């Protein structure tokens, strides 16, 4: 059988990790020495191979000499082959079957949908615990074959594969803990529930950028489908349009972490309101959108929730409101306090024997105030000295000597005094 055209895995490996690029060093996994064979090998006799090999975007189309792969890659545990030109699963199998300690494999952005993955090939992946198939357009049939042959698979990445539906595997994958399936076209919750059936031990489910619609599932059913789910990411799920969908997340018995950014339901609220309303509705979560929920923040959020809904009609008040009223009692509305800084004040301007009450803007500088006072005191700005007297200050007037300093930084209040004196020549 003719070897596929293009660059081989072994060719790229020799080029990237040659002694010229990676000088040989002693130490575990730092260098591998292969004695020359009687027939002679076209390879260097030494390569400095780390246990993590990154060979992305190298134009790899095939495996190359399997004996050489086995000789050089016996200690390799992680292999990144993303964005190459591998289109035949048999060639991938030739590589992986000769890397006996491989635990992480990235095959993203390889055209592997062009061939069928047979179970005999998939068997060579048996030791892999983390598998990345992003943008590979891998079919669900391919995924099912992998799941049947990888008994220790813990993390699976299936992003950017244009999935509109989920096809259930004939067998459950009990080992999978993390499923990353973002940026697909999954919308109907009936497709998401299939993931719970296939992966009953799932700990983390990342569904961002899928436009998930309303969660049409009973609380009991959700608890059965995702009994071990600890973290869920629903970023940019445009179909989540009502608070009842958020409340249903409470049905996952072990849920602790939720990510809910870019949800249309939440866009009309301020950032603070969103966070407090979500924390109050989700009593079991300890992390929201990547930030820890502190005990004090939870109580503040729950009290905010009570006050937020206290004026709503009874038919619009969520059940959570009544739970929190039972916990904290009925609260008084918070007093409305205007904390905006004052924009202007009335001061007394003293010059010689004259006193004039003026309103001045606090956002202007000392130099701008001098220009404003020119016509009042009949002095040029260069010949003008200003002194500010705080009515409660014990140390007397303070010279306003810095032209660029803003007036608000002096803490000027209504009734304070500004003295104008001519500069002594």
RODO-2510 file (C-alpha; in nm, 4 decimals, decimal comma):
residues 425
     n   res          X          Y          Z
     1     x     0,0000     0,0000     0,0000
     2     x     0,1421     0,3389    -0,1018
     3     x     0,2201     0,5815     0,1768
     4     x     0,0104     0,9008     0,1603
     5     x     0,1862     1,2011     0,0108
     6     x     0,2822     1,4961     0,2277
     7     x     0,4917     1,5385     0,5407
     8     x     0,5047     1,2542     0,7893
     9     x     0,4807     1,2778     1,1671
    10     x     0,8296     1,1349     1,1974
    11     x     0,9736     1,3811     0,9435
    12     x     0,8313     1,6803     1,1306
    13     x     0,9453     1,5366     1,4638
    14     x     1,3044     1,5077     1,3405
    15     x     1,3044     1,8598     1,2012
    16     x     1,1551     2,0317     1,5056
    17     x     1,3426     1,8422     1,7770
    18     x     1,6745     1,7948     1,6014
    19     x     1,9965     1,8453     1,8017
    20     x     2,0501     2,1747     1,6174
    21     x     1,7186     2,3133     1,7503
    22     x     1,7132     2,1296     2,0850
    23     x     2,0635     2,0481     2,2155
    24     x     2,0828     1,7145     2,3935
    25     x     2,0566     1,7392     2,7737
    26     x     2,0602     1,4699     3,0381
    27     x     1,7529     1,4088     3,2503
    28     x     1,4204     1,2210     3,2386
    29     x     1,2543     1,2598     2,9012
    30     x     1,5092     1,5150     2,7859
    31     x     1,6903     1,3058     2,5296
    32     x     1,6438     0,9715     2,3585
    33     x     1,9305     0,7810     2,2007
    34     x     1,8582     0,5230     1,9320
    35     x     2,1437     0,3015     1,8098
    36     x     2,1842     0,2907     1,4339
    37     x     2,0205    -0,0109     1,2709
    38     x     2,2204    -0,2448     1,0421
    39     x     2,0296    -0,1098     0,7450
    40     x     2,1094     0,2457     0,8586
    41     x     1,8528     0,5078     0,9526
    42     x     1,8013     0,8406     0,7763
    43     x     1,7354     0,9939     1,1218
    44     x     1,9698     1,1668     1,3589
    45     x     2,0877     0,9275     1,6305
    46     x     1,9622     1,1633     1,8981
    47     x     1,6526     1,3765     1,9454
    48     x     1,5769     1,5947     2,2436
    49     x     1,2107     1,5044     2,2954
    50     x     1,0065     1,6430     2,5852
    51     x     0,7135     1,4430     2,7168
    52     x     0,4775     1,7044     2,5698
    53     x     0,5023     1,7266     2,1906
    54     x     0,3497     2,0253     2,0086
    55     x     0,3380     1,9631     1,6324
    56     x     0,0460     2,1802     1,5284
    57     x     0,0189     2,3434     1,1845
    58     x     0,3044     2,1391     1,0367
    59     x     0,1309     1,9955     0,7293
    60     x     0,1375     1,6380     0,8631
    61     x    -0,0569     1,3913     0,6466
    62     x     0,0765     1,0530     0,7613
    63     x     0,2636     0,8689     1,0345
    64     x     0,5959     0,7695     0,8825
    65     x     0,8150     0,4882     1,0137
    66     x     0,6301     0,3242     1,3040
    67     x     0,9428     0,1636     1,4500
    68     x     1,1051     0,5050     1,4783
    69     x     0,7911     0,6508     1,6390
    70     x     0,7949     0,3710     1,8954
    71     x     1,1661     0,4197     1,9660
    72     x     1,1484     0,7943     2,0173
    73     x     0,8039     0,8448     2,1751
    74     x     0,7921     0,5796     2,4471
    75     x     0,7892     0,8482     2,7194
    76     x     0,5525     1,0987     2,5493
    77     x     0,2311     1,1716     2,7434
    78     x     0,0802     1,4667     2,5527
    79     x     0,0578     1,5181     2,1785
    80     x    -0,0812     1,8215     1,9923
    81     x    -0,1456     1,7458     1,6249
    82     x    -0,4014     2,0216     1,5699
    83     x    -0,4382     2,2066     1,2394
    84     x    -0,2570     1,9490     1,0282
    85     x    -0,3760     1,7601     0,7191
    86     x    -0,4500     1,4199     0,8692
    87     x    -0,7555     1,2778     0,6957
    88     x    -0,7110     0,9049     0,7497
    89     x    -0,7802     0,7567     1,0935
    90     x    -0,5445     0,4690     1,0080
    91     x    -0,2523     0,7119     0,9946
    92     x    -0,3527     0,8607     1,3287
    93     x    -0,3745     0,5093     1,4699
    94     x    -0,0209     0,4316     1,3495
    95     x     0,1068     0,7307     1,5472
    96     x    -0,0946     0,6777     1,8650
    97     x    -0,0437     0,3011     1,8849
    98     x     0,3305     0,3646     1,9114
    99     x     0,3006     0,6194     2,1961
   100     x     0,2144     0,3807     2,4821
   101     x     0,1892     0,6401     2,7611
   102     x    -0,0202     0,8946     2,5706
   103     x    -0,2904     1,0565     2,7874
   104     x    -0,3693     1,3816     2,5996
   105     x    -0,4342     1,3982     2,2241
   106     x    -0,5382     1,7068     2,0259
   107     x    -0,6637     1,6385     1,6717
   108     x    -0,8489     1,9678     1,6224
   109     x    -0,8862     2,1121     1,2707
   110     x    -0,7806     1,7974     1,0874
   111     x    -1,0102     1,6807     0,8009
   112     x    -1,0842     1,3475     0,9704
   113     x    -1,4485     1,3469     0,8630
   114     x    -1,3212     1,2225     0,5257
   115     x    -1,2620     0,8712     0,6627
   116     x    -1,4466     0,6210     0,8818
   117     x    -1,3025     0,5360     1,2218
   118     x    -1,3080     0,1596     1,2640
   119     x    -1,3103     0,0040     1,6105
   120     x    -0,9764    -0,1646     1,5432
   121     x    -0,8204     0,1794     1,4873
   122     x    -0,9977     0,3365     1,7836
   123     x    -0,8551     0,0639     2,0052
   124     x    -0,5118     0,2266     1,9747
   125     x    -0,6495     0,5284     2,1671
   126     x    -0,7372     0,3164     2,4705
   127     x    -0,5082     0,4959     2,7189
   128     x    -0,6106     0,8495     2,6217
   129     x    -0,7829     1,0447     2,9011
   130     x    -0,8249     1,3818     2,7262
   131     x    -0,9262     1,3982     2,3608
   132     x    -0,9744     1,7188     2,1578
   133     x    -1,1713     1,6953     1,8323
   134     x    -1,2649     2,0620     1,7861
   135     x    -1,3418     2,1679     1,4293
   136     x    -1,2738     1,8179     1,3015
   137     x    -1,6379     1,7704     1,1946
   138     x    -1,6244     1,4293     1,3586
   139     x    -1,9587     1,2519     1,3182
   140     x    -2,1505     1,1153     1,6141
   141     x    -2,0776     0,7670     1,4791
   142     x    -1,7067     0,8442     1,5138
   143     x    -1,7633     0,9771     1,8664
   144     x    -1,9555     0,6613     1,9602
   145     x    -1,6734     0,4395     1,8329
   146     x    -1,4221     0,6367     2,0374
   147     x    -1,6366     0,6145     2,3509
   148     x    -1,6610     0,2376     2,3207
   149     x    -1,2831     0,1965     2,2899
   150     x    -1,1595     0,4541     2,5455
   151     x    -1,2542     0,3159     2,8871
   152     x    -1,0594     0,5847     3,0766
   153     x    -1,1665     0,8941     2,8791
   154     x    -1,2274     1,1819     3,1221
   155     x    -1,2393     1,4953     2,9043
   156     x    -1,3828     1,5326     2,5533
   157     x    -1,3804     1,8479     2,3376
   158     x    -1,6298     1,8620     2,0492
   159     x    -1,6470     2,2358     1,9718
   160     x    -1,7090     2,3915     1,6277
   161     x    -1,8351     2,0686     1,4725
   162     x    -2,1655     2,2045     1,3355
   163     x    -2,3772     1,9712     1,5464
   164     x    -2,7491     2,0489     1,5302
   165     x    -2,8539     1,7298     1,7073
   166     x    -2,7029     1,4736     1,9435
   167     x    -2,7043     1,1054     1,8583
   168     x    -2,7169     0,8773     2,1619
   169     x    -2,4455     0,6171     2,1976
   170     x    -2,5577     0,2548     2,2377
   171     x    -2,3498     0,2403     2,5574
   172     x    -2,2980     0,4923     2,8388
   173     x    -1,9565     0,6413     2,9001
   174     x    -1,9192     0,6213     3,2766
   175     x    -1,5692     0,7718     3,2868
   176     x    -1,6329     1,1121     3,1213
   177     x    -1,6170     1,4061     3,3643
   178     x    -1,5883     1,7084     3,1315
   179     x    -1,7651     1,7734     2,7994
   180     x    -1,6722     2,0885     2,6067
   181     x    -1,9233     2,1253     2,3219
   182     x    -1,9333     2,5019     2,2588
   183     x    -1,9932     2,6866     1,9312
   184     x    -2,2230     2,4318     1,7720
   185     x    -2,5864     2,4673     1,6626
   186     x    -2,7571     2,2838     1,9475
   187     x    -3,0778     2,4615     2,0458
   188     x    -3,3485     2,2236     2,1638
   189     x    -3,3138     2,1006     2,5206
   190     x    -3,4231     1,7531     2,4073
   191     x    -3,0786     1,7256     2,2449
   192     x    -2,8979     1,8331     2,5635
   193     x    -3,0794     1,5718     2,7725
   194     x    -2,9198     1,3032     2,5521
   195     x    -2,5813     1,4137     2,6840
   196     x    -2,7010     1,3336     3,0350
   197     x    -2,8039     0,9867     2,9207
   198     x    -2,4670     0,9214     2,7525
   199     x    -2,2492     1,0695     3,0281
   200     x    -2,4069     0,9981     3,3683
   201     x    -2,0871     1,0864     3,5591
   202     x    -2,0513     1,4277     3,3955
   203     x    -1,9059     1,6885     3,6318
   204     x    -1,8616     1,9854     3,3934
   205     x    -2,0780     2,0693     3,0900
   206     x    -1,9722     2,3643     2,8736
   207     x    -2,2495     2,4635     2,6303
   208     x    -2,1559     2,8253     2,5508
   209     x    -2,2565     2,9735     2,2120
   210     x    -2,5239     2,7162     2,1306
   211     x    -2,8420     2,9279     2,1578
   212     x    -3,0022     2,6787     2,3949
   213     x    -3,3765     2,7357     2,4214
   214     x    -3,6007     2,6971     2,7239
   215     x    -3,5243     2,4041     2,9577
   216     x    -3,8279     2,1869     2,9016
   217     x    -3,7703     1,9211     3,1646
   218     x    -3,9210     1,8371     3,4998
   219     x    -3,7135     1,8845     3,8145
   220     x    -3,7062     1,5092     3,8853
   221     x    -3,5943     1,4325     3,5308
   222     x    -3,3124     1,6896     3,5429
   223     x    -3,1872     1,5418     3,8705
   224     x    -3,1813     1,1917     3,7184
   225     x    -3,0146     1,3015     3,3934
   226     x    -2,7307     1,4989     3,5534
   227     x    -2,6876     1,3536     3,9035
   228     x    -2,3185     1,4533     3,9321
   229     x    -2,3116     1,7828     3,7420
   230     x    -2,1109     2,0371     3,9402
   231     x    -2,0504     2,3089     3,6772
   232     x    -2,2488     2,4300     3,3742
   233     x    -2,1655     2,7050     3,1230
   234     x    -2,4619     2,8521     2,9325
   235     x    -2,2973     3,1685     2,7986
   236     x    -2,4895     3,3274     2,5087
   237     x    -2,7830     3,0874     2,5265
   238     x    -3,0160     3,3225     2,3415
   239     x    -3,3199     3,1013     2,3902
   240     x    -3,3213     3,1266     2,7697
   241     x    -3,5895     3,3922     2,7972
   242     x    -3,7540     3,3482     3,1376
   243     x    -3,6507     3,3218     3,5024
   244     x    -3,8117     2,9783     3,5264
   245     x    -3,5261     2,8455     3,3093
   246     x    -3,2759     2,9791     3,5612
   247     x    -3,4730     2,8336     3,8526
   248     x    -3,4564     2,4880     3,6932
   249     x    -3,0797     2,4845     3,7406
   250     x    -3,1556     2,4237     4,1071
   251     x    -3,2742     2,0773     4,0063
   252     x    -2,9153     1,9583     3,9501
   253     x    -2,8392     1,8130     4,2957
   254     x    -2,4625     1,8841     4,2972
   255     x    -2,4463     2,2083     4,0970
   256     x    -2,1975     2,4588     4,2452
   257     x    -2,0786     2,6695     3,9533
   258     x    -2,2814     2,8495     3,6846
   259     x    -2,1780     3,0760     3,3962
   260     x    -2,4566     3,2858     3,2443
   261     x    -2,3191     3,5794     3,0464
   262     x    -2,4801     3,7135     2,7295
   263     x    -2,8314     3,5887     2,8148
   264     x    -3,1046     3,8141     2,6631
   265     x    -3,3171     3,7632     2,9766
   266     x    -3,0535     3,9507     3,1786
   267     x    -2,9704     4,2362     2,9417
   268     x    -3,2228     4,4844     3,0859
   269     x    -3,0622     4,4680     3,4318
   270     x    -2,7498     4,6426     3,5562
   271     x    -2,4402     4,4319     3,6216
   272     x    -2,5022     4,4529     3,9969
   273     x    -2,8716     4,3615     3,9640
   274     x    -2,7943     4,0615     3,7436
   275     x    -2,5445     3,9173     3,9852
   276     x    -2,7601     3,9703     4,2938
   277     x    -3,0764     3,8311     4,1347
   278     x    -2,8900     3,5223     4,0100
   279     x    -2,7201     3,4559     4,3444
   280     x    -3,0525     3,4882     4,5259
   281     x    -3,2254     3,2468     4,2866
   282     x    -2,9472     2,9884     4,2945
   283     x    -2,8907     2,9149     4,6652
   284     x    -2,6460     2,6247     4,6151
   285     x    -2,3907     2,7865     4,3834
   286     x    -2,0537     2,8914     4,5222
   287     x    -1,9172     3,0474     4,2013
   288     x    -2,1020     3,2666     3,9483
   289     x    -1,9456     3,3692     3,6170
   290     x    -1,6035     3,2768     3,7507
   291     x    -1,6265     3,4743     4,0782
   292     x    -1,6612     3,3210     4,4245
   293     x    -1,9872     3,3985     4,6067
   294     x    -1,8910     3,5052     4,9593
   295     x    -2,1254     3,4488     5,2538
   296     x    -2,1777     3,8221     5,2992
   297     x    -2,2520     3,8666     4,9295
   298     x    -2,5156     3,5921     4,9426
   299     x    -2,6990     3,7570     5,2305
   300     x    -2,6822     4,0984     5,0607
   301     x    -2,8171     3,9448     4,7388
   302     x    -3,1034     3,7660     4,9126
   303     x    -3,2045     4,0809     5,0980
   304     x    -3,1840     4,2747     4,7702
   305     x    -3,4079     4,0107     4,6108
   306     x    -3,6768     4,0616     4,8768
   307     x    -3,6745     4,4395     4,8336
   308     x    -3,6679     4,4073     4,4534
   309     x    -3,9895     4,2045     4,4418
   310     x    -4,1763     4,3517     4,7400
   311     x    -4,3774     4,5959     4,5233
   312     x    -4,4581     4,3440     4,2474
   313     x    -4,8153     4,2130     4,2059
   314     x    -4,8661     3,8836     4,3903
   315     x    -4,9022     3,6848     4,0671
   316     x    -4,5585     3,8053     3,9477
   317     x    -4,3693     3,7330     4,2686
   318     x    -4,1430     3,4221     4,2362
   319     x    -4,1629     3,1389     4,4885
   320     x    -3,8072     3,2161     4,5949
   321     x    -3,9316     3,5492     4,7345
   322     x    -4,1549     3,3715     4,9861
   323     x    -3,8687     3,1404     5,0871
   324     x    -3,6465     3,4377     5,1588
   325     x    -3,9172     3,6283     5,3478
   326     x    -3,9456     3,3212     5,5713
   327     x    -3,5682     3,3386     5,6245
   328     x    -3,5268     3,7161     5,6810
   329     x    -3,8776     3,8450     5,7438
   330     x    -4,0321     4,1378     5,5559
   331     x    -3,7769     4,4132     5,5088
   332     x    -3,8195     4,7891     5,4996
   333     x    -3,7384     4,9627     5,1698
   334     x    -3,3945     5,1217     5,1669
   335     x    -3,3817     5,5006     5,1908
   336     x    -3,2942     5,6693     4,8630
   337     x    -2,9730     5,8664     4,9056
   338     x    -2,8265     6,0806     4,6281
   339     x    -2,4546     6,0104     4,6372
   340     x    -2,3667     6,2083     4,3258
   341     x    -2,0962     6,4704     4,3885
   342     x    -2,2080     6,8345     4,4099
   343     x    -2,1452     7,0166     4,0818
   344     x    -2,1511     7,3780     4,2121
   345     x    -2,1452     7,5686     4,5407
   346     x    -2,2188     7,9203     4,6682
   347     x    -1,9158     8,0929     4,8232
   348     x    -1,8232     8,4372     4,9508
   349     x    -1,5517     8,6079     4,7451
   350     x    -1,3572     8,8642     4,9523
   351     x    -1,1446     9,1322     4,7830
   352     x    -1,0226     9,4368     4,9749
   353     x    -1,3351     9,5634     5,1526
   354     x    -1,5809     9,4018     4,9122
   355     x    -1,7726     9,0766     4,9635
   356     x    -1,9666     8,9135     4,6808
   357     x    -2,1633     8,5900     4,6946
   358     x    -2,1000     8,3779     4,3857
   359     x    -2,1930     8,0368     4,2528
   360     x    -1,8884     7,8527     4,1184
   361     x    -1,8537     7,5225     3,9319
   362     x    -1,6464     7,2589     4,1083
   363     x    -1,5320     7,0869     3,7905
   364     x    -1,3231     7,3880     3,6864
   365     x    -0,9564     7,4445     3,7738
   366     x    -0,7983     7,7213     3,9791
   367     x    -0,6800     7,8862     3,6547
   368     x    -1,0354     7,8834     3,5170
   369     x    -1,1686     8,0333     3,8401
   370     x    -0,9163     8,3170     3,8141
   371     x    -1,0413     8,3967     3,4627
   372     x    -1,3950     8,4000     3,6000
   373     x    -1,2938     8,6438     3,8777
   374     x    -1,1051     8,8879     3,6520
   375     x    -1,4046     9,1157     3,5944
   376     x    -1,5104     9,0976     3,9598
   377     x    -1,1812     9,2036     4,1186
   378     x    -1,0285     9,3952     3,8251
   379     x    -0,6991     9,2052     3,8411
   380     x    -0,5161     9,0084     3,5741
   381     x    -0,4876     8,6332     3,6365
   382     x    -0,1073     8,6613     3,6614
   383     x    -0,1443     8,9267     3,9309
   384     x    -0,4015     8,7332     4,1352
   385     x    -0,3517     8,5205     4,4468
   386     x    -0,6391     8,3033     4,5751
   387     x    -0,6871     8,1688     4,9271
   388     x    -0,9578     7,9208     5,0289
   389     x    -1,1041     7,9256     5,3804
   390     x    -1,2989     7,6206     5,4953
   391     x    -1,5558     7,7427     5,7472
   392     x    -1,4605     7,4539     5,9768
   393     x    -1,0853     7,4548     5,9163
   394     x    -0,8730     7,5283     6,2243
   395     x    -0,5583     7,6311     6,0350
   396     x    -0,6749     7,9406     5,8455
   397     x    -0,6822     8,0070     5,4692
   398     x    -0,5071     7,7718     5,2229
   399     x    -0,3414     7,9231     4,9182
   400     x    -0,4781     7,7878     4,5911
   401     x    -0,1365     7,7902     4,4235
   402     x    -0,1697     7,5107     4,1641
   403     x    -0,3359     7,6396     3,8482
   404     x    -0,4337     7,2975     3,7143
   405     x    -0,5893     7,1668     4,0358
   406     x    -0,9654     7,1079     4,0218
   407     x    -1,1783     7,2997     4,2701
   408     x    -1,3644     6,9879     4,3883
   409     x    -1,0369     6,8513     4,5283
   410     x    -1,0418     7,1243     4,7951
   411     x    -1,3718     6,9954     4,9350
   412     x    -1,5366     7,3371     4,8928
   413     x    -1,8891     7,3588     5,0371
   414     x    -2,1701     7,6127     5,0453
   415     x    -2,0800     7,9089     5,2690
   416     x    -1,7018     7,8734     5,2408
   417     x    -1,4903     8,1794     5,1571
   418     x    -1,2365     8,2635     4,8873
   419     x    -1,0011     8,5575     4,9408
   420     x    -0,8427     8,7406     4,6460
   421     x    -0,5246     8,9412     4,6942
   422     x    -0,2969     9,1194     4,4447
   423     x     0,0439     8,9632     4,3949
   424     x     0,3185     9,1704     4,5601
   425     x     0,5707     9,3019     4,3063
***
